[in-house]
Amino acid sequence: MGAAFAIGNAVAAVVMLRLVQRGGAGFQPGWRATPAWALFRRILQVGAVALACTALIGLLVALLPLQFAQLFTPDADVAAMVAGALRFIGVALGLLADGLISASGVRAGVWRAR
């Protein structure tokens, strides 16, 4: 499962890089241009908020996995099995969601190139 997770993250990173390179993020980056520090700070601000929100959700799932699992199933055995898995992967899934939220913010035009 760990190898599949690593491969999935690597593939997602390559796909997002290709999307940005082709201008699908709303702008075509100039890789040899000087850094736009104002844009960089805005991206960090949005990313920090997304990271805080998703890390909090991941932390809550990791700390209260049984309660989270019981939201989706009335079966106590299934909830216990899911809770066991969520203790280990809750935070990682929260941080993965941070990347998805950040990518959707770029796609929606939250960050505008100047």
Buried (B, 14 or more C-beta within 10 A) or exposed (E): EEEEEEEEEEEBEEEBEEBBEEEEBBBEEEEEEEEBEEBEEBBEEBBEBBBEBBBEBBEBBBEBBBEBBBEEEEEEEEBEEBBEEBBEBBBEBBBBBBBEBBBEBBBEEEBEEE
